[in-house]
């Protein structure tokens, strides 16, 4: 009986058991790290999707306001004040107190259609703002829409250098 007991507890057997324990701990730690990395990536993608949806909502809202005449092209240049339509939109667009800062870039160009203007509105999030919890790259979204040219828009119209010297659309 003492001989059987001595075979089971030899130093080489202990080393094999220690190796198996160390290997199982390493596999557990590796799989836990993979799961945590995948979770962080998932939350980062959800955060980017949410901020992109805010940019899309802002662009659509501002172009709708422009189309019905609530604002002018000059009102779209610069930083967003938080107002959409007749009310403040802080709750609707981002419920967090750390709302990211958004800015607008507007470009207009003439079209081949008489009386229509192509308006390109780009909504940009400042990179590295507090709203970007998982990454520091800013979100940008561009919306293009044909709109009727109103008399008040003629003053705010900025002609591109490439368009100078071309014949007018109706001639």
C-alpha positions as CSV (number, residue, x, y, z in Angstrom):
1,X,0.0,0.0,0.0
2,X,2.8,2.4,0.7
3,X,4.2,1.6,-2.7
4,X,1.0,2.6,-4.5
5,X,0.7,5.8,-2.6
6,X,4.3,6.8,-3.5
7,X,3.6,6.3,-7.2
8,X,0.6,8.6,-7.2
9,X,2.4,11.5,-5.5
10,X,5.7,11.5,-7.3
11,X,7.1,14.9,-8.2
12,X,6.5,14.5,-12.0
13,X,2.8,13.8,-11.3
14,X,2.6,17.0,-9.2
15,X,4.2,19.0,-12.0
16,X,1.6,17.7,-14.5
17,X,-1.3,18.7,-12.2
18,X,0.2,22.1,-11.7
19,X,0.6,22.5,-15.4
20,X,-3.1,21.6,-16.0
21,X,-4.2,24.1,-13.4
22,X,-2.1,26.9,-14.8
23,X,-3.4,26.1,-18.3
24,X,-7.0,26.1,-17.2
25,X,-6.5,29.5,-15.5
26,X,-4.8,30.9,-18.6
27,X,-7.7,29.7,-20.8
28,X,-10.3,31.2,-18.4
29,X,-8.4,34.6,-18.3
30,X,-8.1,34.6,-22.1
31,X,-11.8,33.9,-22.7
32,X,-12.8,36.5,-20.1
33,X,-10.6,39.1,-21.8
34,X,-12.1,38.3,-25.2
35,X,-15.6,38.6,-23.8
36,X,-14.8,42.0,-22.2
37,X,-13.3,43.2,-25.4
38,X,-16.3,42.2,-27.5
39,X,-18.6,43.9,-25.0
40,X,-16.6,47.1,-25.2
41,X,-16.7,47.0,-29.0
42,X,-20.5,46.4,-28.9
43,X,-21.1,49.4,-26.6
44,X,-18.8,51.6,-28.8
45,X,-20.8,50.6,-31.9
46,X,-24.1,51.4,-30.1
47,X,-22.8,54.8,-29.0
48,X,-21.6,55.7,-32.5
49,X,-25.0,54.6,-33.9
50,X,-26.8,56.8,-31.4
51,X,-24.7,59.8,-32.2
52,X,-25.1,59.2,-35.9
53,X,-28.9,59.1,-35.5
54,X,-28.8,62.4,-33.7
55,X,-26.8,63.9,-36.6
56,X,-29.4,62.5,-39.1
57,X,-32.3,63.9,-37.0
58,X,-30.6,67.3,-36.8
59,X,-30.0,67.5,-40.5
60,X,-33.5,66.4,-41.4
61,X,-35.0,68.8,-38.9
62,X,-33.0,71.8,-40.0
63,X,-33.6,71.2,-43.7
64,X,-37.3,70.8,-43.0
65,X,-37.3,74.2,-41.2
66,X,-35.4,75.7,-44.1
67,X,-37.8,74.3,-46.6
68,X,-40.9,75.8,-44.9
69,X,-39.2,79.1,-44.2
70,X,-38.7,79.0,-40.4
71,X,-35.0,79.7,-40.8
72,X,-32.7,81.0,-43.5
73,X,-29.4,79.7,-44.9
74,X,-27.6,82.2,-42.7
75,X,-29.1,80.7,-39.6
76,X,-27.6,77.3,-40.5
77,X,-24.0,78.5,-40.5
78,X,-22.2,77.9,-37.2
79,X,-22.9,75.9,-34.1
80,X,-26.1,74.4,-33.0
81,X,-27.9,76.3,-30.3
82,X,-30.1,73.4,-29.2
83,X,-33.3,74.8,-30.7
84,X,-35.3,72.8,-33.3
85,X,-38.5,74.4,-34.5
86,X,-40.3,76.2,-31.7
87,X,-38.9,74.4,-28.8
88,X,-35.6,73.4,-27.2
89,X,-34.6,69.9,-28.3
90,X,-32.1,68.9,-25.6
91,X,-34.4,66.2,-24.3
92,X,-35.3,64.8,-27.7
93,X,-31.8,64.7,-29.2
94,X,-29.7,63.7,-26.3
95,X,-31.0,63.1,-22.8
96,X,-27.5,63.3,-21.3
97,X,-26.3,66.5,-19.7
98,X,-23.0,66.1,-21.5
99,X,-24.5,66.8,-24.9
100,X,-22.0,66.8,-27.7
101,X,-21.5,70.0,-29.6
102,X,-22.8,70.0,-33.2
103,X,-21.9,72.4,-36.0
104,X,-23.4,72.9,-39.4
105,X,-21.8,73.5,-42.8
106,X,-24.1,74.6,-45.6
107,X,-23.3,74.6,-49.3
108,X,-25.6,75.7,-52.0
109,X,-25.3,75.2,-55.8
110,X,-27.5,75.9,-58.8
111,X,-29.1,73.1,-60.6
112,X,-30.3,72.5,-64.2
113,X,-33.8,72.9,-62.9
114,X,-35.1,76.4,-63.0
115,X,-36.0,77.8,-59.6
116,X,-34.4,74.9,-57.7
117,X,-31.4,75.1,-55.5
118,X,-29.3,72.1,-54.2
119,X,-28.7,72.5,-50.5
120,X,-26.0,70.3,-48.9
121,X,-26.2,70.4,-45.1
122,X,-23.4,68.7,-43.2
123,X,-23.8,68.1,-39.5
124,X,-20.5,67.6,-37.6
125,X,-19.8,66.5,-34.1
126,X,-16.7,68.0,-32.5
127,X,-14.2,65.1,-32.0
128,X,-13.3,64.2,-28.5
129,X,-16.4,65.8,-26.9
130,X,-17.9,64.5,-23.7
131,X,-20.7,62.7,-25.5
132,X,-18.3,60.4,-27.3
133,X,-17.8,58.0,-24.5
134,X,-16.2,55.1,-26.3
135,X,-14.1,56.8,-29.1
136,X,-12.9,60.2,-30.0
137,X,-13.8,60.4,-33.7
138,X,-16.5,62.9,-34.4
139,X,-19.6,61.9,-36.4
140,X,-20.4,63.6,-39.6
141,X,-23.6,63.4,-41.8
142,X,-24.4,65.1,-45.1
143,X,-27.9,65.5,-46.4
144,X,-28.6,66.9,-49.9
145,X,-32.0,68.2,-51.0
146,X,-33.4,70.2,-53.8
147,X,-35.3,73.3,-52.6
148,X,-37.2,76.1,-54.3
149,X,-35.1,79.3,-54.5
150,X,-36.9,82.1,-52.5
151,X,-36.1,85.8,-52.6
152,X,-34.5,85.7,-49.2
153,X,-32.2,82.8,-50.3
154,X,-30.8,84.9,-53.1
155,X,-28.9,87.1,-50.6
156,X,-27.4,84.0,-48.8
157,X,-26.5,82.2,-52.0
158,X,-22.8,81.5,-52.4
159,X,-21.6,80.7,-55.9
160,X,-18.7,78.3,-56.3
161,X,-15.7,79.4,-58.3
162,X,-16.3,76.6,-60.8
163,X,-19.8,77.9,-61.7
164,X,-18.6,81.4,-62.7
165,X,-18.9,82.1,-66.4
166,X,-21.4,79.2,-67.0
167,X,-24.7,80.0,-68.7
168,X,-27.8,80.4,-66.5
169,X,-30.1,77.4,-66.1
170,X,-33.0,78.8,-68.0
171,X,-31.1,80.2,-71.0
